[in-house]
Amino acid sequence: MPQALEQRDALRARREAIGELFPKQVVLLAAGGVQLRNIPSVPHPFRPSSHFVHLFGMQPAGSIGVIAEGESLLFVPRPPEDDVLWHGAGTSAAERREQTGVDFVHDREKLDDHLQRFDAGKILSVPTLDPLTNQELEALIGRMPSAYGQDSVLMDALVDSRLVNDEYAISELRAAAAVTVEAARRAMEITRPGRNERELRAKAIKAFVANGAVEAFSSIITTEAEVLHRTPSDNELEAGELVLCDIGAELPSGYSSDLTRVWPVSGTFSPRQKELYEVVLEAQLAALALAKPGVRFRDLHLIACRSLTDGLVQLGILSGDPEELVSRGAHAIFFPHGLGHLIGLDVHDMEDLGDRAGYQDSRIRSEAFGLSFLRLDRDLQEGMAVTFEPGCYIIPALLD
């Protein structure tokens, strides 16, 4: 119950803050629609738009949230008459009010009449990833919502609201991280020669499910880590190989985690494997040591790059001055991606907006090799959640 109250209070506070920014306008957000596998009774799992979840929590497909005139309203589709037969009793309007702290909960069919009170030109919205929902929004407000143009002020406000996490969000992110750590440990515990990658993934997913979570993204557990997003296969684990585990749990609240770890199939690193592991670990620790509010994340990325490059030079894998090698982008042959990214209601939080959330005003993504895949270039703020995941990948396609 305390957690439910914390969620309700957090949702209410966020909506009030957004409402205060737009006192003479109407904010309208859509949860999104169901995607069918083939027939209505066989849908893909539904997950609402994270922008919607941030203000109204997890609600059914087709739901619409409205903030206007100091009030917040939730419009939820009425389930079919036979729904109770297939899915049981649903959540009542009173329960949704209690869970979310909204002022009113109405049937979705009443939304049109409610919006008649307002000038359509004063309604702000944002697009979802569902084309049909976007068409419905266009019919409601008389134009297709956009992350730019008239709706850009709302999108900027949502970015600012999601960028700095409140206490409830931080507690959920910590809980998601704890579940993810447990899942990685369970996969590690059964690692031995003769098993295959799918068995390790199954063990990790079992830990997610046991904790009421799902995969935040398709788990990557593989001995072929030179393919950065390699999905698990039937590859049999062999002594001398390394397992890369890149997994994340998503809690019922929608908050996610992202963890990458490497361990030896045999339980013991070879001397060379240990050296490379420690080079990557030192790069991570070097960046973490300087992370604090006000520090530019791009600078932390470059610190990790220099640390890793220095280690590779000491091992004889690279030759030359580490600073010069980084300036030329030579490190990116082994560390081609960025140090990390925002994390929150999405594992790569708000990247549906391109660089709008990840890059601070006036900062533009570099086209240079070694920086072009940097997902985050903001000054860190208290309450911001980011990942720190440097890596060293031996990628034949880049070395040939």
ABEGO torsion letter per residue (X at the ends): XAAAAAAAAAAAAAAAAAAAABAABBBBBBAEBBBBAABAABBBBBBBBAAAAAAAEBBBBGBBBBBBGGBBBBBBBBBBAAAAAAAEBBBBAAAAAAAAGBABBBBAAAAAAAAAABBAAABBBBBBABAAAAAAAAAAAGBBBBABEAAAAAAAAAAAAAABBBAAAAAAAAAAAAAAAAAAAAAAAABBBGBBAAAAAAAAAAAAAAAGBBBABBBBBBABAABAABBBBABBBBBGBBBBBBBBBBBAAGBBBBBBBBBBAAGBBBAAAAAAAAAAAAAAAAAAAABBBGBBAAAAAAAAAAAAAAAAAAAGABBEBAAAAAAAGAAAAABABBABBBBBABABBGAAAEAAAABBBGBBBBABBGAAABABBBBBBBGBBBBBBBBBBBBAAAAX
